[in-house]
Amino acid sequence: MQRGRTERFGPVEPRRARLAMVAAVAAIVAPIAFAYPAEPGWRPATPWLAVSAAEARLPEPSPVGPPTLGVPADLPVAPDPSASSAPRGEPRRVEDCGGVTVADPASATAVAQMVHRVFRCVALAAGLGAVPPSVADVGSRTWDGAAAWGFASLADQVAAEAVVVGYCESGGFDPWALGNDNRYGYGGLFQMGDREWTEYGDPASSKFDPVANTVAAARYFVAARADGDPWEGWGPWAVVNTDYGGPNAGVRVPVLPRFVSTDARYRGAPGPELPVWAVDPWSFEVPPWRGCPLARPGQSW
């Protein structure tokens, strides 16, 4: 992380085996790069797995977990100024989303499910359920979240993106990274620093609690986006923001498909497509850590 500052999907049972097979093949043949540690300070490809919108209409995940968030109840989220008023019935605070827990923090898939639920909840509380998915010009093409994956809103899209960002920041949801600081003082699932934790975390919790860390990261994302972050909320994280140097100089392309690289060697190169397991971690297992495709254009999961 860098600092300073699905209406979702209809059933596709017949296609699920095909998607799983494509994902498995892609994981075997793809060139792999590794994520780099975070550098302090706020500063302002080709697809991994190309799946059509029709193929990507995945089932709505069922609610899981007891009615306990794992963090105290009073965690309001500032509304995003670009959002119209949220539809009635959408959450206004994190606790309105119901139970969010991680039954097995050692399970990457269980952690991914939690990340998806928390980010979607916080995004909805910020009004992003009323904001359409991204349509971004990336290189010679346009990336459209609704066309690519059938996202109904930016909240749905951000939930999937958060799974990718958290995965890359924590070395594949590695338990050691979730429970320790790196040598730069950033730790937990989204690699929060003490300053960021003080501002966005719950003082009664630990940044090494994966749920509390994810809630803080989601609130940080909403605040950065509202502040006009050119990376639309993802600027604090080096796996997206290619403006960082130092220990993050190895991040040459953003790890999300709606952004292009600002690195001098690969300027304008788009990030790779979202992996299917980030869009729907309930139907697809998160793969073992082999790195993230962020060292050069054209890499894939």
MARMI-988735 format. One record per residue (C-alpha): y, z, x; residue number from 1; residue in one letter. Coordinates in nm, 4 decimals, decimal comma. Layout:
// residues N
ATOM         v         w         u  num  residuo
ATOM         Y         Z         X  NUM        A
...
// end
This chain:
// residues 301
ATOM         v         w         u  num  residuo
ATOM    0,0000    0,0000    0,0000    1        M
ATOM    0,3587   -0,0567    0,1064    2        Q
ATOM    0,6332    0,1512    0,0027    3        R
ATOM    0,9589    0,2953   -0,0481    4        G
ATOM    1,0459    0,2728   -0,3132    5        R
ATOM   -0,7634   -0,8689   -2,4312    6        T
ATOM   -0,7362   -0,9560   -2,8059    7        E
ATOM   -0,9028   -1,0063   -2,5195    8        R
ATOM   -1,2091   -1,1910   -2,5001    9        F
ATOM   -1,4649   -1,3177   -2,7487   10        G
ATOM   -1,8401   -1,3152   -2,6858   11        P
ATOM   -1,9909   -1,5379   -2,4182   12        V
ATOM   -2,3458   -1,4154   -2,3908   13        E
ATOM   -2,4800   -1,7682   -2,3245   14        P
ATOM   -2,2338   -1,8166   -2,0376   15        R
ATOM   -2,2682   -1,4804   -1,8694   16        R
ATOM   -2,5700   -1,5762   -1,6601   17        A
ATOM   -2,3883   -1,8864   -1,5387   18        R
ATOM   -2,0802   -1,6853   -1,4392   19        L
ATOM   -2,2915   -1,4270   -1,2588   20        A
ATOM   -2,4758   -1,7009   -1,0687   21        M
ATOM   -2,1481   -1,8689   -0,9642   22        V
ATOM   -2,0049   -1,5357   -0,8541   23        A
ATOM   -2,3149   -1,4599   -0,6469   24        A
ATOM   -2,3072   -1,7974   -0,4743   25        V
ATOM   -1,9355   -1,7667   -0,4063   26        A
ATOM   -1,9860   -1,4262   -0,2481   27        A
ATOM   -2,2493   -1,5671   -0,0118   28        I
ATOM   -2,0751   -1,8821    0,1049   29        V
ATOM   -1,7111   -1,7688    0,1099   30        A
ATOM   -1,5251   -1,7045    0,4364   31        P
ATOM   -1,4144   -1,3428    0,4386   32        I
ATOM   -1,1143   -1,1613    0,5794   33        A
ATOM   -1,0485   -0,7897    0,5985   34        F
ATOM   -0,7656   -0,5842    0,4525   35        A
ATOM   -0,5208   -0,4147    0,6833   36        Y
ATOM   -0,3750   -0,0621    0,6705   37        P
ATOM   -0,0448   -0,0003    0,5018   38        A
ATOM    0,2903    0,0101    0,6718   39        E
ATOM    0,5588    0,2531    0,5506   40        P
ATOM    0,8810    0,1333    0,3866   41        G
ATOM    0,9847   -0,0408    0,0668   42        W
ATOM    1,0767   -0,4076    0,1115   43        R
ATOM    1,2040   -0,6069   -0,1288   44        P
ATOM   -0,5533   -2,0943   -0,1291   45        A
ATOM   -0,7306   -2,2177   -0,3323   46        T
ATOM   -0,9249   -2,0418   -0,6108   47        P
ATOM   -1,1926   -1,7846   -0,5284   48        W
ATOM   -1,3865   -1,8443   -0,8452   49        L
ATOM   -1,2533   -2,1080   -1,0797   50        A
ATOM   -1,3696   -2,0375   -1,4347   51        V
ATOM   -1,2292   -2,2093   -1,7403   52        S
ATOM   -1,0540   -2,0169   -2,0144   53        A
ATOM   -1,3381   -2,0944   -2,2553   54        A
ATOM   -1,5962   -1,9588   -2,0128   55        E
ATOM   -1,3862   -1,6518   -1,9402   56        A
ATOM   -1,3563   -1,5157   -2,2942   57        R
ATOM   -1,5397   -1,1951   -2,2300   58        L
ATOM   -1,6193   -0,9132   -2,4733   59        P
ATOM   -1,3844   -0,6249   -2,5368   60        E
ATOM   -1,5051   -0,3226   -2,3345   61        P
ATOM   -1,6128   -0,0262   -2,5416   62        S
ATOM   -1,4230    0,3008   -2,4929   63        P
ATOM   -1,6034    0,5377   -2,2594   64        V
ATOM   -1,5644    0,8960   -2,1472   65        G
ATOM   -1,4638    1,2181   -2,3200   66        P
ATOM   -1,1094    1,2661   -2,4531   67        P
ATOM   -0,9803    1,3906   -2,1170   68        T
ATOM   -0,7613    1,1944   -1,8810   69        L
ATOM   -0,8105    1,4044   -1,5700   70        G
ATOM   -0,4339    1,4560   -1,5416   71        V
ATOM   -0,1979    1,6734   -1,7466   72        P
ATOM   -0,0707    1,5249   -2,0707   73        A
ATOM    0,3012    1,4951   -2,0049   74        D
ATOM    0,3183    1,1687   -1,8086   75        L
ATOM    0,5694    0,9478   -1,9924   76        P
ATOM    0,6148    0,5885   -1,8809   77        V
ATOM    0,9572    0,4267   -1,8740   78        A
ATOM    0,9707    0,1184   -2,0966   79        P
ATOM    1,0028   -0,2134   -1,9171   80        D
ATOM    1,3464   -0,3656   -1,9910   81        P
ATOM    1,2011   -0,7182   -2,0210   82        S
ATOM    0,9674   -0,6131   -2,3005   83        A
ATOM    1,0546   -0,6319   -2,6646   84        S
ATOM    0,9688   -0,3261   -2,8720   85        S
ATOM    0,6002   -0,2504   -2,8446   86        A
ATOM    0,3899   -0,3163   -3,1539   87        P
ATOM    0,3210   -0,0108   -3,3651   88        R
ATOM    0,0110    0,1742   -3,2638   89        G
ATOM    0,0375    0,0969   -2,8927   90        E
ATOM    0,0451    0,3940   -2,6527   91        P
ATOM    0,3755    0,5479   -2,5537   92        R
ATOM    0,2371    0,7855   -2,2930   93        R
ATOM   -0,0695    0,7839   -2,0720   94        V
ATOM   -0,2479    1,0480   -2,2730   95        E
ATOM   -0,2217    0,8324   -2,5860   96        D
ATOM   -0,4935    0,6089   -2,4431   97        C
ATOM   -0,7756    0,8540   -2,4910   98        G
ATOM   -1,0362    0,9608   -2,2368   99        G
ATOM   -1,0276    0,8176   -1,8868  100        V
ATOM   -1,2704    0,9640   -1,6358  101        T
ATOM   -1,4918    0,8430   -1,3528  102        V
ATOM   -1,8466    0,9594   -1,4047  103        A
ATOM   -1,9496    0,8498   -1,0535  104        D
ATOM   -1,6642    0,8029   -0,8016  105        P
ATOM   -1,9208    0,6597   -0,5576  106        A
ATOM   -1,9826    0,3678   -0,7960  107        S
ATOM   -1,7379    0,0835   -0,7262  108        A
ATOM   -1,7994   -0,0599   -1,0718  109        T
ATOM   -1,7247    0,2733   -1,2427  110        A
ATOM   -1,4028    0,3050   -1,0423  111        V
ATOM   -1,3030   -0,0526   -1,1336  112        A
ATOM   -1,3530    0,0235   -1,5028  113        Q
ATOM   -1,1273    0,3269   -1,4730  114        M
ATOM   -0,8573    0,1315   -1,2863  115        V
ATOM   -0,8614   -0,1410   -1,5508  116        H
ATOM   -0,8282    0,1092   -1,8372  117        R
ATOM   -0,5530    0,3171   -1,6745  118        V
ATOM   -0,3361    0,0212   -1,5723  119        F
ATOM   -0,3743   -0,1441   -1,9097  120        R
ATOM   -0,2827    0,1819   -2,0800  121        C
ATOM    0,0279    0,2398   -1,8678  122        V
ATOM    0,1306   -0,1249   -1,9033  123        A
ATOM    0,0994   -0,0999   -2,2813  124        L
ATOM    0,3009    0,2219   -2,2788  125        A
ATOM    0,5713    0,0348   -2,0859  126        A
ATOM    0,5822   -0,2382   -2,3503  127        G
ATOM    0,3981   -0,5053   -2,1508  128        L
ATOM    0,1672   -0,5665   -2,4450  129        G
ATOM    0,4649   -0,7523   -2,5928  130        A
ATOM    0,5162   -0,9644   -2,2794  131        V
ATOM    0,3128   -1,2865   -2,2461  132        P
ATOM    0,0854   -1,3440   -1,9455  133        P
ATOM    0,2384   -1,5007   -1,6368  134        S
ATOM    0,3029   -1,8711   -1,6000  135        V
ATOM    0,3909   -1,9267   -1,2343  136        A
ATOM    0,4464   -2,2313   -1,0156  137        D
ATOM    0,2250   -2,1790   -0,7109  138        V
ATOM    0,2364   -2,4606   -0,4625  139        G
ATOM    0,1548   -2,7899   -0,6301  140        S
ATOM    0,0085   -2,6345   -0,9438  141        R
ATOM    0,0881   -2,3878   -1,2201  142        T
ATOM   -0,1038   -2,0657   -1,2670  143        W
ATOM   -0,1220   -1,9623   -1,6335  144        D
ATOM   -0,2836   -1,6283   -1,7119  145        G
ATOM   -0,3612   -1,7218   -2,0717  146        A
ATOM   -0,5114   -2,0580   -1,9785  147        A
ATOM   -0,7054   -1,9232   -1,6792  148        A
ATOM   -0,8572   -1,6162   -1,8435  149        W
ATOM   -0,7444   -1,5937   -2,2032  150        G
ATOM   -0,5210   -1,2926   -2,1391  151        F
ATOM   -0,3403   -1,1970   -2,4585  152        A
ATOM   -0,0544   -1,0165   -2,2813  153        S
ATOM    0,0816   -0,9212   -1,9421  154        L
ATOM   -0,0781   -0,5773   -1,9895  155        A
ATOM   -0,4238   -0,7372   -1,9942  156        D
ATOM   -0,3427   -0,9465   -1,6880  157        Q
ATOM   -0,2024   -0,6541   -1,4897  158        V
ATOM   -0,5168   -0,4491   -1,5588  159        A
ATOM   -0,7318   -0,7163   -1,3919  160        A
ATOM   -0,4860   -0,7568   -1,1041  161        E
ATOM   -0,4906   -0,3808   -1,0452  162        A
ATOM   -0,8669   -0,3868   -0,9929  163        V
ATOM   -0,8205   -0,6433   -0,7143  164        V
ATOM   -0,5290   -0,4587   -0,5521  165        V
ATOM   -0,7068   -0,1224   -0,5620  166        G
ATOM   -1,0269   -0,2781   -0,4283  167        Y
ATOM   -0,8479   -0,4358   -0,1321  168        C
ATOM   -0,6276   -0,1336   -0,0563  169        E
ATOM   -0,9210    0,1082   -0,0494  170        S
ATOM   -1,1793   -0,1031    0,1314  171        G
ATOM   -1,3856   -0,1748   -0,1767  172        G
ATOM   -1,3230    0,1640   -0,3448  173        F
ATOM   -1,4717    0,3323   -0,0394  174        D
ATOM   -1,5212    0,7057   -0,1066  175        P
ATOM   -1,3704    0,7964    0,2303  176        W
ATOM   -1,0502    0,6033    0,1525  177        A
ATOM   -1,0350    0,7606   -0,1928  178        L
ATOM   -1,0473    1,1095   -0,0399  179        G
ATOM   -0,8446    1,0831    0,2821  180        N
ATOM   -0,5178    0,9637    0,4338  181        D
ATOM   -0,5163    0,6768    0,6797  182        N
ATOM   -0,3427    0,7197    1,0153  183        R
ATOM   -0,0101    0,6209    0,8586  184        Y
ATOM   -0,0262    0,9000    0,6007  185        G
ATOM   -0,1229    0,6901    0,2996  186        Y
ATOM   -0,4325    0,7808    0,1050  187        G
ATOM   -0,6317    0,7684   -0,2119  188        G
ATOM   -0,7369    0,4728   -0,4200  189        L
ATOM   -0,3996    0,2920   -0,4113  190        F
ATOM   -0,2969    0,4329   -0,0716  191        Q
ATOM   -0,0101    0,6489   -0,1882  192        M
ATOM    0,2246    0,8145    0,0615  193        G
ATOM    0,3631    1,1629    0,0121  194        D
ATOM    0,7028    1,0291   -0,0940  195        R
ATOM    0,5487    0,7978   -0,3534  196        E
ATOM    0,3185    1,0708   -0,4754  197        W
ATOM    0,6112    1,3110   -0,5162  198        T
ATOM    0,7989    1,0537   -0,7257  199        E
ATOM    0,5178    0,9074   -0,9369  200        Y
ATOM    0,2259    1,1471   -0,9144  201        G
ATOM    0,1489    1,4600   -1,1078  202        D
ATOM    0,2361    1,7688   -0,8988  203        P
ATOM   -0,0539    1,9607   -1,0514  204        A
ATOM   -0,3046    1,6997   -0,9330  205        S
ATOM   -0,4124    1,5580   -0,5993  206        S
ATOM   -0,3540    1,2035   -0,4809  207        K
ATOM   -0,7207    1,2118   -0,3826  208        F
ATOM   -0,8200    1,2372   -0,7478  209        D
ATOM   -0,8901    0,8682   -0,8191  210        P
ATOM   -0,7689    0,8897   -1,1797  211        V
ATOM   -0,4455    1,0701   -1,0903  212        A
ATOM   -0,3849    0,8301   -0,8013  213        N
ATOM   -0,4308    0,5304   -1,0318  214        T
ATOM   -0,1938    0,6747   -1,2922  215        V
ATOM    0,0701    0,7251   -1,0216  216        A
ATOM    0,0175    0,3717   -0,8900  217        A
ATOM    0,0520    0,2280   -1,2398  218        A
ATOM    0,3769    0,4150   -1,2980  219        R
ATOM    0,4996    0,2966   -0,9558  220        Y
ATOM    0,4144   -0,0622   -1,0524  221        F
ATOM    0,6102   -0,0342   -1,3784  222        V
ATOM    0,9112    0,1164   -1,1998  223        A
ATOM    0,9113   -0,1475   -0,9235  224        A
ATOM    0,8909   -0,4266   -1,1816  225        R
ATOM    1,1772   -0,2765   -1,3809  226        A
ATOM    1,3831   -0,2551   -1,0601  227        D
ATOM    1,3553   -0,6316   -1,0094  228        G
ATOM    1,0854   -0,6349   -0,7429  229        D
ATOM    1,0423   -1,0019   -0,6390  230        P
ATOM    0,6663   -0,9427   -0,6421  231        W
ATOM    0,6985   -0,8358   -1,0067  232        E
ATOM    0,5784   -0,4798   -0,9522  233        G
ATOM    0,3219   -0,5434   -0,6793  234        W
ATOM    0,5758   -0,5363   -0,3929  235        G
ATOM    0,4801   -0,1871   -0,2732  236        P
ATOM    0,1300   -0,3080   -0,1819  237        W
ATOM    0,0778   -0,5105    0,1374  238        A
ATOM   -0,2254   -0,6947    0,0058  239        V
ATOM    0,0160   -0,8762   -0,2281  240        V
ATOM    0,3508   -0,8596   -0,0468  241        N
ATOM    0,3331   -1,0853    0,2592  242        T
ATOM    0,6829   -0,9835    0,3755  243        D
ATOM    0,5368   -0,6875    0,5615  244        Y
ATOM    0,4650   -0,7018    0,9332  245        G
ATOM    0,3365   -0,4447    1,1789  246        G
ATOM   -0,0154   -0,3296    1,0929  247        P
ATOM   -0,0074   -0,5553    0,7859  248        N
ATOM    0,0658   -0,8749    0,9769  249        A
ATOM   -0,2901   -0,9927    0,9144  250        G
ATOM   -0,2150   -1,0306    0,5439  251        V
ATOM   -0,1179   -1,3994    0,5401  252        R
ATOM   -0,1599   -1,4830    0,1712  253        V
ATOM   -0,1224   -1,2594   -0,1356  254        P
ATOM   -0,4467   -1,1472   -0,2901  255        V
ATOM   -0,3316   -1,2438   -0,6425  256        L
ATOM   -0,3174   -1,6034   -0,7720  257        P
ATOM    0,0308   -1,5973   -0,9294  258        R
ATOM    0,2070   -1,5490   -0,5952  259        F
ATOM    0,2575   -1,7634   -0,2853  260        V
ATOM    0,2731   -1,6605    0,0780  261        S
ATOM    0,6013   -1,5892    0,2555  262        T
ATOM    0,4253   -1,5788    0,5926  263        D
ATOM    0,5819   -1,8267    0,8382  264        A
ATOM    0,2522   -2,0038    0,9078  265        R
ATOM    0,1374   -2,0343    0,5481  266        Y
ATOM    0,4620   -2,0310    0,3514  267        R
ATOM    0,4041   -2,1474   -0,0058  268        G
ATOM    0,0252   -2,1145    0,0051  269        A
ATOM   -0,1013   -1,9593   -0,3218  270        P
ATOM   -0,3309   -1,6614   -0,3476  271        G
ATOM   -0,6881   -1,7073   -0,4715  272        P
ATOM   -0,8082   -1,6813   -0,8306  273        E
ATOM   -0,8972   -1,3477   -0,9880  274        L
ATOM   -1,2670   -1,2657   -0,9523  275        P
ATOM   -1,4645   -1,2317   -1,2741  276        V
ATOM   -1,5590   -0,8700   -1,1968  277        W
ATOM   -1,1893   -0,7732   -1,1968  278        A
ATOM   -1,1275   -0,9376   -1,5334  279        V
ATOM   -1,4312   -0,7687   -1,6902  280        D
ATOM   -1,5877   -0,4904   -1,4800  281        P
ATOM   -1,7971   -0,3888   -1,7806  282        W
ATOM   -2,0016   -0,7093   -1,7722  283        S
ATOM   -1,9953   -0,7877   -1,4002  284        F
ATOM   -2,0729   -0,5581   -1,1091  285        E
ATOM   -1,8181   -0,5054   -0,8352  286        V
ATOM   -1,9613   -0,6536   -0,5122  287        P
ATOM   -2,0203   -0,4560   -0,1934  288        P
ATOM   -1,7242   -0,4534    0,0432  289        W
ATOM   -1,7096   -0,7570    0,2712  290        R
ATOM   -1,3331   -0,7787    0,2969  291        G
ATOM   -1,0647   -0,9498    0,0906  292        C
ATOM   -0,9535   -1,3147    0,1179  293        P
ATOM   -0,6017   -1,2641    0,2475  294        L
ATOM   -0,6032   -1,3861    0,6087  295        A
ATOM   -0,5502   -1,7579    0,5437  296        R
ATOM   -0,5317   -2,0065    0,2579  297        P
ATOM   -0,8493   -2,1445    0,1072  298        G
ATOM   -1,0595   -1,8315    0,1341  299        Q
ATOM   -1,2600   -1,7109   -0,1620  300        S
ATOM   -1,4532   -1,4105   -0,2824  301        W
// end
